[in-house]
Amino acid sequence: MKSIFGKRLLTFVLLLIASLLILPDQLTAQADKRQFVVIEYLKVKPGMRNSFLKLQKDVWKKVEQEKLKMGKISGWELYEVLYPAGSTAEYDYVMYHKVLGWNAIEGIGEGNDDIYKKVLSKEQLALLER
């Protein structure tokens, strides 16, 4: 009986050691697959709602699609805040940028100038400078 118990204990200890050696790699791999959301709160000047939506549709959509194609983001969404509303509201729109992995959060704004030049016309670039 003692030898069977000893073998089981040794097997358990070896499995425990092996799992402790392998576990950090698995946790790192899982961390890179986690999805994070970067949230932006946007306030639009009174009377500029239609211009803002046109800019989102004609310009920023192209930029976000290119980021998606490049793998910089895994998705984006824009929501209009319906309540509270008006000029006293803190923000009118909320934009979500979905990214995979913690490192993608830090690099979400890197290389944007190159993306702008690649996907936007001169007229569209001028709209960004306003």
DRENKEZA-406929 format. One line per 4 residues: number of its first residue (from 1); for each residue x, y, z of C-alpha. Coordinates in steps of 0.25 Angstrom, whole numbers, plus 5000, padded with zeros to 4 digits. Layout:
<rs>
NUM> X/Y/Z; ... .
</rs>
This chain:
<rs>
1> 5000/5000/5000; 5011/5010/5003; 5017/5008/4990; 5004/5011/4982 .
5> 5002/5023/4990; 5016/5028/4988; 5015/5026/4973; 5001/5033/4973 .
9> 5007/5045/4981; 5019/5045/4972; 5010/5045/4960; 5002/5057/4966 .
13> 5014/5065/4969; 5020/5063/4955; 5007/5067/4949; 5006/5079/4958 .
17> 5020/5084/4954; 5017/5082/4939; 5004/5089/4940; 5011/5101/4947 .
21> 5022/5101/4936; 5012/5101/4925; 5001/5110/4931; 5008/5124/4930 .
25> 5009/5121/4915; 4994/5118/4914; 4990/5130/4922; 4998/5139/4912 .
29> 4992/5133/4900; 4978/5135/4906; 4981/5149/4910; 4985/5152/4895 .
33> 4971/5147/4891; 4963/5155/4900; 4955/5166/4894; 4956/5180/4900 .
37> 4947/5192/4897; 4952/5207/4896; 4941/5216/4898; 4940/5231/4893 .
41> 4930/5241/4897; 4927/5251/4886; 4921/5265/4888; 4915/5271/4875 .
45> 4914/5286/4874; 4899/5291/4873; 4894/5291/4859; 4905/5282/4854 .
49> 4899/5268/4855; 4897/5266/4840; 4911/5270/4837; 4916/5261/4848 .
53> 4908/5249/4843; 4913/5252/4828; 4927/5253/4833; 4925/5239/4840 .
57> 4919/5233/4828; 4928/5239/4817; 4942/5240/4824; 4943/5232/4838 .
61> 4936/5220/4832; 4947/5218/4822; 4958/5220/4833; 4951/5210/4842 .
65> 4949/5200/4831; 4964/5201/4827; 4968/5199/4842; 4959/5186/4842 .
69> 4965/5181/4829; 4979/5183/4835; 4975/5176/4848; 4977/5189/4857 .
73> 4963/5187/4862; 4953/5176/4862; 4941/5185/4861; 4935/5199/4863 .
77> 4921/5204/4866; 4915/5218/4868; 4903/5221/4876; 4895/5233/4878 .
81> 4891/5237/4892; 4876/5240/4892; 4875/5243/4907; 4879/5253/4913 .
85> 4879/5261/4900; 4882/5276/4897; 4893/5285/4898; 4894/5283/4913 .
89> 4897/5268/4911; 4912/5264/4914; 4913/5256/4901; 4904/5253/4889 .
93> 4910/5240/4883; 4918/5229/4888; 4928/5221/4879; 4933/5207/4883 .
97> 4946/5202/4877; 4948/5187/4879; 4962/5182/4880; 4969/5169/4882 .
101> 4979/5168/4893; 4985/5179/4903; 4996/5183/4893; 4985/5187/4883 .
105> 4980/5198/4892; 4993/5204/4893; 4995/5204/4878; 4981/5208/4874 .
109> 4985/5222/4869; 4999/5218/4863; 5000/5220/4848; 4987/5227/4847 .
113> 4994/5238/4838; 4998/5227/4828; 4984/5221/4828; 4978/5235/4825 .
117> 4987/5237/4813; 4984/5223/4808; 4969/5223/4808; 4965/5238/4808 .
121> 4964/5248/4797; 4971/5262/4799; 4957/5268/4801; 4954/5258/4812 .
125> 4967/5260/4818; 4964/5275/4819; 4951/5272/4826; 4959/5265/4837 .
129> 4967/5278/4839; 4955/5286/4843 .
</rs>
